[in-house]
């Protein structure tokens, strides 16, 4: 609740979606107290004036499992106007279906769902293909309800007794690199059209140059692999992620050129920067995504680099 208050009062800038965690953030014996706190927080938000609510982040609840979702469904129904959706950790096809069924049974069909892919069934070679295919089919059926797909790299590493290192990006770890490849290959499909966000990092000392540089490199690699945005766990990470998601000027202008050339007699043209070639057919989907991202994150001015935004 402290983070919500700081967002409303402007003490912390840039928090748009915010998750209230009822899973890993609470201990085995802390669930009852956590649910009571959730009830108090949502009731307080529901009583706020419209002006204050407009400054409130989009609130999501990260549930532990379906049983817990059933426990809190009355709280959700009562306060649905201040909620945007739920996050489903350890998500698979059956769990997503079960959670949507619970939401639909309580007349809260307008809440979004964000599955977090982070369990062994999506890692172990002998079962991952079936797991991904089943999940894909489930997400396709409910694509209007699925706001985002999250990659849970912390849990994946934890299965092998590993945790992040400040010396490497997540792409340097072969397990996670392979896992991210599979998530993108199975789920980043045009017919699904659901954004996949980059994996969270527990390292937030951005005054440490080594940690900061590795974090920035990882965001660039996220983008290069088609991921959009990144889950953050500390305010120190917000500005960096949002700045790095801003569309570069040359990308925006190239996307404009490509889209305007769809019905042209020429299939190629020179980039505005002069150092690369635009090809209409293979670059068309990229151009469409760039234009969407430009409306969300904005566009850098010509000649401006990302680090200029870090100074704001």
GIQUI-V839466 format. One line per field, one symbol per residue. phi: phi as a letter, one per 40 degrees, with the letter a starting at -180 (. if undefined). psi: psi as a letter, one per 30 degrees, with the letter a starting at -180 (. if undefined). burial: b if it has 16 or more other ideal C-beta (glycine too) atoms within 10 Angstrom, else e. Layout:
# GIQUI-V839466
phi->???
psi->???
burial->???
This chain:
# GIQUI-V839466
phi->.dcccccccgcbbgcbcabccbbccbcdcbcdcccccddccccccccccdcccccccccbbcccacdcdccbccccdcbccbbbibbbcfcadccccccccccccbfbccccbbcbcabccbbcdcbccccccccdcccccbdccccabbbccccccccbgbbdbccbccccccccccccdcdcccbcbdccfbcbbcccbccbccccdccccccccccccdcccgcbgacbbadcccccccccccccdccccccdccccbdcccbcbaccccgbabcbdcccccdcccdccccccbgbccdgcbdcccccc
psi->eeeeeeeefgekkfjdkkkjkgcffkleggeeeeeeeeeeeeeeefflleeeeffkljklkjleaeeeeeegeeeeeegffgkealkjlhkaeeeeeeeeeeeefghhffklkjkjjglffgekeffeeeeeeeeeeeeeegfffjelkkjifeeeeffghlllkffllfffjeeeeeeeeeeeeefikefehkkkllklkfjgigfjeeeeeeeeeeeeeeefggljakklgkfffeeeeeeffkkkeeeeeeeeeeefgeglfkfllklfffglkkkeefgeeeeeeeeeeefeflkklkfklefefff.
burial->eeebeebbeeebeebebebbbbbeebeeeeeeebbeebeebbeebeeeeeeeeeebbebbbbbbbbebbebbeebbeebbebbbbbbbbbbbbebbebbbebbeebebeebbbbbbbbbebbbeeeebeebbebbbebbeeeeebbbbbbbbbbbbbeeeeeebeeeebbbebeebeebbebbeebbbeeeeebbbbbbbbebbebeeeebbebbbebbebbbebebbbbbbeebbbbbbbbbbbbbbbbbbbbbebbeebeeeeeeebeebeeeeebebeebeeebeebbebbeebebbeeeeebeebeee
